[in-house]
Amino acid sequence: MKQLDFNIFEAHLPKIKPAKGRILIADPFLKGPYFGRSIVLITEHGTQGAVGFVLNKSSNIYPDEVIDDLLSFKGELYIGGPVSSDTLHFIHTLGRKIPGAVKITDTIYWGGDFDKIKELINKNQASYEQVKFFAGYSGWSPGQLEEEIDDNSWIVTDIDDTMIMSDNVDNIWKTSMQSLGDVYKTWSRFPEDPSYN
């Protein structure tokens, strides 16, 4: 079966450079358990490379099952990527209430004091609507992400912060792809396995 040449769509690709706060949308045929049909929030991008978190891969585990002293928390634990999968990370909309947090977008922050985030959750002053936990992260060495983008593995774009924080992630890849226009609506309908078509 002939592989589709995505270079024919190159003129339609948004010419947006990767940067902190932007997202990566995987092309329809990017394979693998971590990045297939994934949406990745970039939390760091610079001369040392890039770091991000996959927003739409659930682990079917809840953070209060793996985090000591964390009481009931309704949000799921997401699989942030293949790097250091035994580490925990979080993004949130609590801003400077969390010492050491790094601002990523207008309303979203990355990390900060882990004990403080647990304290706010345990006091019902923070909820799954404000905090997302990840096991592991996605990382790229200097120039690696740019090469993957040049190979059309990723589309760089922006999405609304509410979508980034949403726990309704089942259709986020398809919705994000369709929001880019007609060409991408076609991409969003490609079967995950072309041999089934």
N, C-alpha and C positions, 0 to 999 in steps of 0.2 A: 504494500500500500504506500502511495506517495505521501511523504510528509508535507504539510502545508508550509509555504514559504511566507513567514510573517514579515519579511522585508517589504512585501507589497503594500503593507499597511503603514510603513514607516512615516509617510507623509501625514498620516492621521494621528500619530502619537503625540501627546502633549510634550512640548519641549521644556519640561520642568526638571531641574537638577535635584538630586537627593539632598535633603537637609533635615536637621532636627525638626520634628513635628510633622513632617510629611509622611505619607504612607507609600508602601510598595504593594502593588497588586500583581500577583503571579499570573503569567500567561497561562492559557488553558491547558497546555501540555507540559508544564513544569511538574516533574514527578517527585515522589518521595512523601513520607509520612509527615514531615515537618512543613514543607513548602508547597505541596500540591494544593492548588486552589486556596492559597493563603493570602491574608492581608497582614502586613507587617508595619507597625508603627516605629519610625526611626527616632530613637532617643538621643543618639550621639552620632555626629558625622564630622570628620575632619581629616587632618593629615595622618592620623594614627589608624584610620579605618572607620568602621561604622558599627553601631550597636542598635538592636531593635528587638521588638517582641511581637510574636505572632498573636494576633487578636482573636482568631477564630478556630483554635484547636483546643477543645476541652479535654481534660484528663479524666473526667467523670469522678473526680475526687474533690472534696471540699477542704478549703484551707484549715478549718478547725480540726480536721482529722490528722494533720501533719505538723501544725504549728503549736508548740507547747504554750499553755496558758491562754490560748485564744478561745473565747467562748463562742457561742453560736454565731455563724456567719453564713448567710444564704448563698453568696456568690461562689461559683466554681473556681477551681484552680486550673489555670490555662497553661498549655505547654508553650513556653516562650520561644523555644528553638532548641537546636541540638547541642549548644555549648553549655557545659557545666549544668547538666540537667538535675543535679542534686542540690542546686542552690535556689533560693527563693528571692523573688524581686516583686516590686509592685509599682503601679502608677495610681494616681489619685487626683481628686479635685479639691483637696483640703488646703492647698497652698502653703502658706507660711505657718499653719498650725503644726506642720511636721518639720522640725528643725533639720536642716541639711537637704531638704527637697530641692530638686533641680527643675526649673520651669521649662516645659517642652512646648506648650502652645499657650493660647490666652488663658485657658482654664485647667490644663492638665500638667501635673508635676510627676517627676520620676523619683522614687526612693525617698530617702531620709531616715530619720530615727525610727527603727523598727519597734522598739518598746513603746514609743509614743503612738504609733498607728494601732498597736494592739490595745493600748489603754483606751483610745477613743472608740474603738469597736466594742470593747467590753463594757463601756459606759453608754452604749447606744448613741454615741455622738458621731459615728461614722458607719456607713452601710455599704452593701455590695454595689449600690448605685454610685458610690463615690470612690470605691477602691477596687482594683483588679489585681489579683495575685498571679504570678507566673512561676513555673518551674523551668529553670534554664533560660537561655536567651539566644538570640541570633547575632552572629558576629561576622564581620568581613575585614580582611586585612587591607592595608592601603591599596586603593585602585581596584580591588576585587569586585566591589559592588558596581562600580562604573563599567567594568568589563561585562558583567552580567546584564546590566541595563542595555549596553550597546548590542548584546546578543539577543535582545528582546525577551529576556527571561522575566523582566519586571517592567511595569508601568509605574512611574512616579506621579503622584497626584496629592491633592488635599481632600480630606473629608471633614464633616462636621464633628466637633468634639463629642457631641452626644452619641454619635454612632461609634466612636472609639470606645466610649465607656459602656455602651449597651451590653447587656448580657444575652441579648437575642442575636446570636452570632451565626446561626445556621445558614442564613442567606446573605451574609454581609459581603462575601466575595462576588456573588452574582449581582447584588444591588449596586455595589461600587463599580463594577465593570459596566453595567447598563447605564449608569449615570454619566459616563464619558461620551455617549453618543451612539449613533446607529451602527457604526462598524463594530463597536465593542458589545452592543446588544447581540450581534451575531456570534462574537467570541463567547459570550456568556452562555450560549445555547449549545456549544460544542460538547459532545459526550466526553466524560472523563477517560473512557477507553474508546478511541475512534473505531476499533474493530467491531464495536457493538452497533455502529451506525448503519 
